[in-house]
Amino acid sequence: MISGVKIKKLKVIPDSRGLLMEMMRADDEFFQKFGQVYLSVCKPGYAKGWHYHKIQTDHFVVVKGNAKVALYDGRKNSSTYREINNFEIGEKNPILIVIPNGVYHGFTPVGDESAYLINIPTEPYNYKNPDEHRVSFDNPEIGYDWGVKEGDRVK
């Protein structure tokens, strides 16, 4: 496991009406602070990646569909530098992934339906100076095969 990455198995409480799933709590051992919550949807055949943050920590949960989440440790001073982690998360495996700053990440749907990902970053998005550092999904330095032909392209 990449240094600093944490996994939380989510509590899913079903009843006759549907279900309730707790994602993140202020008393979780990994909780730092709240920045914002947003939804990112990715269509089949596409990858949203790669990017990393210098400041914020991300907290990924897929709430509809299933996704492959990939992480690449780009931190040169890390004991797990250049390590890659893959997780399949979503309806079939409800977990939260804590992604520390400096770790590249992205996701792609598994199967033929879109993946709906909720992120709870520690920082609000800064429109004037975004903490978003991107490389192309097919970056040869990382050398990761998403299994798709389309993704984020950085020029």
SULZI-V761040 format. One record per pair of residues at least 6 apart in sequence whose ideal C-beta (glycine too) atoms are under 8 Angstrom apart, sorted by the first residue. I is the first residue (numbers start at 0). J is the second residue. D is the distance in whole Angstrom. If there is no record, write none. Layout:
BEGIN
i | j | d
I | J | D
I | J | D
END
This chain:
BEGIN
i | j | d
0 | 79 | 8
0 | 84 | 6
1 | 70 | 6
1 | 72 | 5
1 | 77 | 8
1 | 79 | 5
1 | 82 | 5
1 | 84 | 5
1 | 102 | 6
2 | 72 | 7
2 | 74 | 8
2 | 77 | 5
2 | 78 | 5
2 | 79 | 5
2 | 99 | 8
3 | 77 | 8
3 | 97 | 8
3 | 99 | 4
3 | 102 | 7
4 | 70 | 6
4 | 84 | 6
4 | 96 | 7
4 | 97 | 6
4 | 98 | 7
4 | 99 | 7
4 | 102 | 7
5 | 29 | 5
5 | 96 | 8
5 | 97 | 4
6 | 86 | 8
6 | 94 | 5
6 | 95 | 7
6 | 96 | 6
6 | 97 | 7
7 | 23 | 8
7 | 27 | 7
7 | 29 | 7
7 | 94 | 6
7 | 95 | 4
7 | 97 | 7
8 | 93 | 8
8 | 94 | 6
9 | 20 | 6
9 | 21 | 6
9 | 22 | 6
9 | 60 | 7
9 | 93 | 4
9 | 94 | 6
9 | 95 | 6
10 | 20 | 7
10 | 21 | 5
11 | 18 | 6
11 | 19 | 8
11 | 20 | 5
11 | 93 | 5
12 | 18 | 6
12 | 19 | 5
12 | 20 | 7
12 | 21 | 8
20 | 62 | 7
20 | 93 | 6
22 | 58 | 8
22 | 60 | 5
22 | 95 | 6
22 | 117 | 7
22 | 119 | 7
23 | 30 | 7
23 | 58 | 6
23 | 60 | 8
23 | 95 | 6
23 | 119 | 5
24 | 30 | 7
29 | 97 | 5
31 | 56 | 6
31 | 121 | 5
32 | 121 | 5
33 | 119 | 7
33 | 121 | 7
34 | 55 | 6
34 | 119 | 8
34 | 120 | 5
34 | 121 | 5
34 | 122 | 4
34 | 123 | 5
34 | 124 | 8
35 | 119 | 8
35 | 120 | 6
35 | 122 | 8
35 | 123 | 5
35 | 124 | 7
36 | 117 | 7
36 | 118 | 7
36 | 119 | 5
37 | 117 | 7
37 | 118 | 6
37 | 120 | 8
37 | 124 | 8
38 | 115 | 6
38 | 116 | 7
38 | 117 | 6
39 | 47 | 7
39 | 106 | 8
39 | 115 | 8
39 | 116 | 5
39 | 118 | 6
40 | 113 | 5
40 | 114 | 7
40 | 115 | 5
40 | 116 | 7
41 | 47 | 5
41 | 66 | 7
41 | 106 | 6
41 | 107 | 6
41 | 108 | 6
41 | 113 | 6
41 | 114 | 5
41 | 116 | 7
42 | 108 | 7
42 | 113 | 5
43 | 108 | 5
43 | 110 | 7
43 | 111 | 5
43 | 112 | 7
43 | 113 | 7
44 | 147 | 5
44 | 148 | 7
44 | 149 | 6
45 | 107 | 7
45 | 108 | 8
45 | 147 | 6
45 | 149 | 5
45 | 150 | 6
46 | 105 | 6
46 | 106 | 7
46 | 107 | 4
46 | 136 | 5
46 | 145 | 4
46 | 147 | 5
46 | 149 | 7
46 | 150 | 4
46 | 151 | 7
47 | 105 | 5
47 | 106 | 6
47 | 107 | 7
47 | 136 | 8
47 | 150 | 7
47 | 151 | 6
48 | 69 | 7
48 | 103 | 7
48 | 104 | 6
48 | 105 | 2
48 | 106 | 7
48 | 107 | 8
48 | 136 | 5
48 | 145 | 7
48 | 150 | 6
48 | 151 | 6
49 | 71 | 7
49 | 103 | 4
49 | 104 | 7
49 | 105 | 5
49 | 133 | 7
49 | 134 | 5
49 | 135 | 7
49 | 136 | 6
49 | 138 | 6
49 | 141 | 6
49 | 143 | 8
49 | 151 | 7
50 | 103 | 7
50 | 104 | 7
50 | 105 | 7
50 | 131 | 6
50 | 132 | 6
50 | 133 | 4
50 | 134 | 7
50 | 151 | 7
51 | 73 | 6
51 | 100 | 7
51 | 101 | 6
51 | 102 | 6
51 | 103 | 5
51 | 104 | 7
51 | 132 | 5
52 | 100 | 5
52 | 101 | 8
52 | 120 | 8
52 | 122 | 8
52 | 130 | 5
52 | 131 | 7
52 | 132 | 7
53 | 100 | 6
53 | 101 | 7
53 | 130 | 6
53 | 132 | 7
54 | 100 | 6
54 | 121 | 8
54 | 122 | 6
54 | 130 | 5
55 | 100 | 6
55 | 120 | 5
55 | 121 | 5
55 | 122 | 4
55 | 130 | 6
56 | 97 | 6
56 | 98 | 7
56 | 99 | 5
56 | 100 | 6
56 | 120 | 7
56 | 121 | 5
57 | 97 | 8
57 | 98 | 4
57 | 104 | 7
57 | 118 | 5
57 | 119 | 8
57 | 120 | 5
58 | 95 | 6
58 | 96 | 7
58 | 97 | 6
58 | 98 | 7
58 | 118 | 7
58 | 119 | 4
58 | 120 | 7
59 | 68 | 6
59 | 88 | 7
59 | 95 | 7
59 | 96 | 5
59 | 98 | 6
59 | 104 | 8
59 | 106 | 7
59 | 116 | 6
59 | 117 | 8
59 | 118 | 6
60 | 88 | 7
60 | 93 | 8
60 | 94 | 8
60 | 95 | 5
60 | 96 | 8
60 | 116 | 7
60 | 117 | 5
60 | 118 | 8
60 | 119 | 8
61 | 68 | 8
61 | 88 | 5
61 | 89 | 4
61 | 90 | 8
61 | 106 | 8
61 | 114 | 5
61 | 115 | 7
61 | 116 | 5
61 | 117 | 8
62 | 89 | 8
62 | 115 | 5
62 | 116 | 8
62 | 117 | 6
63 | 89 | 8
63 | 90 | 7
63 | 113 | 8
63 | 114 | 7
63 | 115 | 4
64 | 89 | 6
64 | 90 | 7
64 | 108 | 6
64 | 109 | 8
64 | 110 | 7
64 | 112 | 5
64 | 113 | 6
64 | 114 | 4
64 | 115 | 6
65 | 87 | 6
65 | 88 | 7
65 | 89 | 3
65 | 90 | 6
65 | 91 | 5
65 | 92 | 7
65 | 108 | 7
65 | 109 | 4
65 | 110 | 6
65 | 114 | 6
66 | 87 | 7
66 | 88 | 6
66 | 89 | 6
66 | 106 | 5
66 | 107 | 6
66 | 108 | 6
66 | 109 | 6
66 | 114 | 4
66 | 116 | 6
67 | 85 | 6
67 | 86 | 7
67 | 87 | 6
67 | 106 | 7
67 | 107 | 5
67 | 108 | 8
67 | 109 | 5
67 | 145 | 8
67 | 146 | 8
68 | 85 | 7
68 | 86 | 5
68 | 87 | 8
68 | 88 | 6
68 | 96 | 6
68 | 104 | 7
68 | 105 | 7
68 | 106 | 5
69 | 83 | 7
69 | 84 | 7
69 | 85 | 5
69 | 86 | 8
69 | 104 | 7
69 | 105 | 6
69 | 106 | 7
69 | 143 | 6
69 | 145 | 7
70 | 83 | 7
70 | 84 | 4
70 | 85 | 8
70 | 86 | 8
70 | 96 | 8
70 | 98 | 6
70 | 102 | 5
70 | 103 | 7
70 | 104 | 5
71 | 81 | 7
71 | 82 | 8
71 | 83 | 5
71 | 102 | 7
71 | 103 | 4
71 | 104 | 8
71 | 141 | 5
71 | 143 | 7
72 | 79 | 5
72 | 80 | 6
72 | 81 | 6
72 | 82 | 5
72 | 83 | 8
72 | 101 | 8
72 | 102 | 6
72 | 103 | 8
73 | 80 | 8
73 | 81 | 8
73 | 101 | 6
73 | 102 | 7
73 | 103 | 5
74 | 80 | 6
74 | 101 | 4
74 | 102 | 7
77 | 101 | 7
83 | 141 | 8
83 | 143 | 6
86 | 92 | 8
86 | 94 | 7
86 | 96 | 6
87 | 109 | 6
88 | 94 | 5
88 | 96 | 7
89 | 109 | 7
89 | 114 | 6
98 | 104 | 5
103 | 134 | 7
103 | 141 | 7
105 | 136 | 7
105 | 145 | 8
105 | 150 | 8
105 | 151 | 7
106 | 114 | 6
106 | 116 | 6
107 | 114 | 7
107 | 145 | 5
107 | 146 | 7
107 | 147 | 6
107 | 150 | 8
108 | 114 | 4
122 | 130 | 6
133 | 151 | 6
133 | 153 | 5
134 | 140 | 8
134 | 141 | 7
134 | 153 | 6
135 | 150 | 7
135 | 151 | 6
135 | 152 | 5
135 | 153 | 5
136 | 145 | 6
136 | 147 | 8
136 | 150 | 3
136 | 151 | 5
136 | 152 | 7
137 | 145 | 8
137 | 150 | 7
END
